[in-house]
Amino acid sequence: MSTRRQHSVETKLKVVREVLETGNAALVARRHDLSSSMVSKWVRQYKQHGEAAFKGNNKGNGQRYTDKDYRKLEDENERLKKILGEKDLEVAILRDLLKKQNPHWQIK
């Protein structure tokens, strides 16, 4: 089983700057023994967020989530799904009512 390497912020910035200078992510990736997809991802993150993309030890967005955060997001997701389901039901009831009151209308 292979282990994942952790790359320092300095290494990521060095690689990204090389790619931006040369314009060739695949060449820079080979030179540093990295996958070209990872290097391209770093460049994309750098273009979107600048150096802040590499601050912190996470997926480049500058935030670290805890189990509590995930539970909070899951609860919010469930609440929103319930609201959406209720709204869908309301729309279906209103459409049905419109069809009954106005059978000549073409309602989807």
PyRosetta script that sets phi, psi and omega in degrees:
from pyrosetta import init, pose_from_sequence

init()
pose = pose_from_sequence("MSTRRQHSVETKLKVVREVLETGNAALVARRHDLSSSMVSKWVRQYKQHGEAAFKGNNKGNGQRYTDKDYRKLEDENERLKKILGEKDLEVAILRDLLKKQNPHWQIK")
pose.set_psi(1, 129.2)
pose.set_omega(1, -178.6)
pose.set_phi(2, -85.3)
pose.set_psi(2, 149.9)
pose.set_omega(2, 178.4)
pose.set_phi(3, -102.0)
pose.set_psi(3, 151.1)
pose.set_omega(3, 179.5)
pose.set_phi(4, -84.6)
pose.set_psi(4, 134.9)
pose.set_omega(4, 177.9)
pose.set_phi(5, -86.9)
pose.set_psi(5, 143.1)
pose.set_omega(5, 173.0)
pose.set_phi(6, -97.9)
pose.set_psi(6, 130.3)
pose.set_omega(6, -179.2)
pose.set_phi(7, -109.4)
pose.set_psi(7, 136.4)
pose.set_omega(7, -178.8)
pose.set_phi(8, -70.1)
pose.set_psi(8, 159.3)
pose.set_omega(8, 176.9)
pose.set_phi(9, -58.5)
pose.set_psi(9, -40.0)
pose.set_omega(9, -179.0)
pose.set_phi(10, -62.6)
pose.set_psi(10, -41.9)
pose.set_omega(10, 179.2)
pose.set_phi(11, -63.8)
pose.set_psi(11, -45.9)
pose.set_omega(11, -179.9)
pose.set_phi(12, -60.6)
pose.set_psi(12, -45.5)
pose.set_omega(12, 179.7)
pose.set_phi(13, -63.9)
pose.set_psi(13, -40.2)
pose.set_omega(13, 178.2)
pose.set_phi(14, -60.6)
pose.set_psi(14, -46.5)
pose.set_omega(14, -179.2)
pose.set_phi(15, -64.4)
pose.set_psi(15, -45.3)
pose.set_omega(15, -179.4)
pose.set_phi(16, -61.8)
pose.set_psi(16, -43.3)
pose.set_omega(16, 179.8)
pose.set_phi(17, -64.0)
pose.set_psi(17, -37.3)
pose.set_omega(17, 176.5)
pose.set_phi(18, -62.6)
pose.set_psi(18, -43.4)
pose.set_omega(18, 179.9)
pose.set_phi(19, -62.6)
pose.set_psi(19, -43.6)
pose.set_omega(19, -179.3)
pose.set_phi(20, -65.3)
pose.set_psi(20, -33.9)
pose.set_omega(20, 178.4)
pose.set_phi(21, -73.1)
pose.set_psi(21, -44.0)
pose.set_omega(21, -175.4)
pose.set_phi(22, -88.8)
pose.set_psi(22, -27.8)
pose.set_omega(22, -177.5)
pose.set_phi(23, 76.7)
pose.set_psi(23, 13.7)
pose.set_omega(23, -176.1)
pose.set_phi(24, -132.4)
pose.set_psi(24, 94.6)
pose.set_omega(24, -177.2)
pose.set_phi(25, -67.0)
pose.set_psi(25, -37.2)
pose.set_omega(25, -177.6)
pose.set_phi(26, -64.8)
pose.set_psi(26, -42.7)
pose.set_omega(26, 179.3)
pose.set_phi(27, -64.3)
pose.set_psi(27, -45.5)
pose.set_omega(27, 179.6)
pose.set_phi(28, -64.0)
pose.set_psi(28, -39.7)
pose.set_omega(28, 179.0)
pose.set_phi(29, -61.0)
pose.set_psi(29, -46.3)
pose.set_omega(29, 178.3)
pose.set_phi(30, -61.5)
pose.set_psi(30, -41.8)
pose.set_omega(30, -178.1)
pose.set_phi(31, -61.2)
pose.set_psi(31, -32.7)
pose.set_omega(31, -177.6)
pose.set_phi(32, -105.1)
pose.set_psi(32, 9.9)
pose.set_omega(32, 179.8)
pose.set_phi(33, 55.8)
pose.set_psi(33, 50.2)
pose.set_omega(33, 179.2)
pose.set_phi(34, -125.0)
pose.set_psi(34, 161.6)
pose.set_omega(34, 176.1)
pose.set_phi(35, -78.0)
pose.set_psi(35, 143.4)
pose.set_omega(35, -178.4)
pose.set_phi(36, -66.5)
pose.set_psi(36, -30.5)
pose.set_omega(36, 179.0)
pose.set_phi(37, -67.2)
pose.set_psi(37, -37.0)
pose.set_omega(37, 178.1)
pose.set_phi(38, -66.4)
pose.set_psi(38, -43.7)
pose.set_omega(38, 180.0)
pose.set_phi(39, -63.4)
pose.set_psi(39, -42.1)
pose.set_omega(39, 178.1)
pose.set_phi(40, -63.0)
pose.set_psi(40, -38.9)
pose.set_omega(40, 177.8)
pose.set_phi(41, -62.9)
pose.set_psi(41, -43.6)
pose.set_omega(41, 178.5)
pose.set_phi(42, -61.0)
pose.set_psi(42, -42.4)
pose.set_omega(42, -179.7)
pose.set_phi(43, -63.8)
pose.set_psi(43, -44.4)
pose.set_omega(43, 179.4)
pose.set_phi(44, -60.7)
pose.set_psi(44, -45.6)
pose.set_omega(44, 178.8)
pose.set_phi(45, -62.8)
pose.set_psi(45, -40.7)
pose.set_omega(45, -180.0)
pose.set_phi(46, -64.0)
pose.set_psi(46, -42.0)
pose.set_omega(46, 180.0)
pose.set_phi(47, -65.8)
pose.set_psi(47, -33.2)
pose.set_omega(47, -179.4)
pose.set_phi(48, -79.3)
pose.set_psi(48, -42.4)
pose.set_omega(48, -169.7)
pose.set_phi(49, -121.6)
pose.set_psi(49, -3.5)
pose.set_omega(49, -177.1)
pose.set_phi(50, 70.0)
pose.set_psi(50, -155.5)
pose.set_omega(50, -178.1)
pose.set_phi(51, -63.7)
pose.set_psi(51, -23.4)
pose.set_omega(51, 179.9)
pose.set_phi(52, -61.7)
pose.set_psi(52, -21.2)
pose.set_omega(52, 179.6)
pose.set_phi(53, -61.8)
pose.set_psi(53, -25.5)
pose.set_omega(53, -175.2)
pose.set_phi(54, -106.5)
pose.set_psi(54, 1.0)
pose.set_omega(54, 178.1)
pose.set_phi(55, -77.2)
pose.set_psi(55, 138.3)
pose.set_omega(55, -176.8)
pose.set_phi(56, 85.7)
pose.set_psi(56, 166.4)
pose.set_omega(56, -175.7)
pose.set_phi(57, -109.7)
pose.set_psi(57, 68.2)
pose.set_omega(57, -177.7)
pose.set_phi(58, -149.7)
pose.set_psi(58, -163.0)
pose.set_omega(58, -170.9)
pose.set_phi(59, -75.7)
pose.set_psi(59, 29.0)
pose.set_omega(59, 171.4)
pose.set_phi(60, 83.4)
pose.set_psi(60, 10.1)
pose.set_omega(60, -178.2)
pose.set_phi(61, -106.6)
pose.set_psi(61, 5.8)
pose.set_omega(61, 175.1)
pose.set_phi(62, 79.2)
pose.set_psi(62, 8.0)
pose.set_omega(62, -179.4)
pose.set_phi(63, -128.5)
pose.set_psi(63, 151.6)
pose.set_omega(63, 176.5)
pose.set_phi(64, -125.1)
pose.set_psi(64, 127.0)
pose.set_omega(64, -176.7)
pose.set_phi(65, -102.0)
pose.set_psi(65, 142.1)
pose.set_omega(65, 177.2)
pose.set_phi(66, -104.9)
pose.set_psi(66, 171.8)
pose.set_omega(66, 176.2)
pose.set_phi(67, -59.4)
pose.set_psi(67, -37.1)
pose.set_omega(67, 178.6)
pose.set_phi(68, -61.5)
pose.set_psi(68, -41.4)
pose.set_omega(68, 178.2)
pose.set_phi(69, -63.0)
pose.set_psi(69, -42.1)
pose.set_omega(69, 179.6)
pose.set_phi(70, -64.5)
pose.set_psi(70, -42.3)
pose.set_omega(70, 178.2)
pose.set_phi(71, -62.2)
pose.set_psi(71, -41.1)
pose.set_omega(71, 178.8)
pose.set_phi(72, -62.1)
pose.set_psi(72, -43.7)
pose.set_omega(72, 178.3)
pose.set_phi(73, -65.7)
pose.set_psi(73, -39.0)
pose.set_omega(73, 177.8)
pose.set_phi(74, -64.4)
pose.set_psi(74, -42.4)
pose.set_omega(74, 177.6)
pose.set_phi(75, -61.4)
pose.set_psi(75, -44.5)
pose.set_omega(75, 178.3)
pose.set_phi(76, -61.8)
pose.set_psi(76, -41.7)
pose.set_omega(76, 179.2)
pose.set_phi(77, -61.6)
pose.set_psi(77, -45.2)
pose.set_omega(77, 179.1)
pose.set_phi(78, -63.1)
pose.set_psi(78, -41.6)
pose.set_omega(78, 178.8)
pose.set_phi(79, -61.9)
pose.set_psi(79, -43.4)
pose.set_omega(79, 180.0)
pose.set_phi(80, -68.0)
pose.set_psi(80, -36.7)
pose.set_omega(80, 176.4)
pose.set_phi(81, -62.5)
pose.set_psi(81, -40.1)
pose.set_omega(81, 179.2)
pose.set_phi(82, -63.8)
pose.set_psi(82, -45.3)
pose.set_omega(82, 178.8)
pose.set_phi(83, -61.2)
pose.set_psi(83, -43.9)
pose.set_omega(83, 179.7)
pose.set_phi(84, -62.1)
pose.set_psi(84, -42.0)
pose.set_omega(84, 178.1)
pose.set_phi(85, -62.0)
pose.set_psi(85, -41.1)
pose.set_omega(85, 177.9)
pose.set_phi(86, -64.4)
pose.set_psi(86, -41.2)
pose.set_omega(86, 179.2)
pose.set_phi(87, -65.9)
pose.set_psi(87, -41.3)
pose.set_omega(87, 177.2)
pose.set_phi(88, -60.3)
pose.set_psi(88, -41.1)
pose.set_omega(88, 178.8)
pose.set_phi(89, -64.8)
pose.set_psi(89, -42.8)
pose.set_omega(89, 177.7)
pose.set_phi(90, -59.6)
pose.set_psi(90, -44.4)
pose.set_omega(90, -180.0)
pose.set_phi(91, -62.6)
pose.set_psi(91, -43.5)
pose.set_omega(91, 179.8)
pose.set_phi(92, -63.2)
pose.set_psi(92, -41.5)
pose.set_omega(92, 179.2)
pose.set_phi(93, -64.7)
pose.set_psi(93, -45.0)
pose.set_omega(93, 180.0)
pose.set_phi(94, -64.1)
pose.set_psi(94, -39.9)
pose.set_omega(94, 177.1)
pose.set_phi(95, -63.5)
pose.set_psi(95, -42.5)
pose.set_omega(95, 178.9)
pose.set_phi(96, -61.8)
pose.set_psi(96, -43.2)
pose.set_omega(96, 178.6)
pose.set_phi(97, -62.7)
pose.set_psi(97, -42.6)
pose.set_omega(97, 177.8)
pose.set_phi(98, -62.6)
pose.set_psi(98, -41.1)
pose.set_omega(98, 179.3)
pose.set_phi(99, -62.7)
pose.set_psi(99, -40.6)
pose.set_omega(99, -179.5)
pose.set_phi(100, -69.3)
pose.set_psi(100, -38.7)
pose.set_omega(100, -177.7)
pose.set_phi(101, -81.2)
pose.set_psi(101, -25.1)
pose.set_omega(101, -176.9)
pose.set_phi(102, -136.0)
pose.set_psi(102, 73.4)
pose.set_omega(102, -175.5)
pose.set_phi(103, -64.1)
pose.set_psi(103, -20.4)
pose.set_omega(103, -179.0)
pose.set_phi(104, -79.8)
pose.set_psi(104, -13.6)
pose.set_omega(104, 177.9)
pose.set_phi(105, -77.5)
pose.set_psi(105, 144.7)
pose.set_omega(105, 176.5)
pose.set_phi(106, -97.4)
pose.set_psi(106, 97.3)
pose.set_omega(106, -178.0)
pose.set_phi(107, -109.7)
pose.set_psi(107, 131.2)
pose.set_omega(107, -179.8)
pose.set_phi(108, -77.7)
pose.dump_pdb("model.pdb")
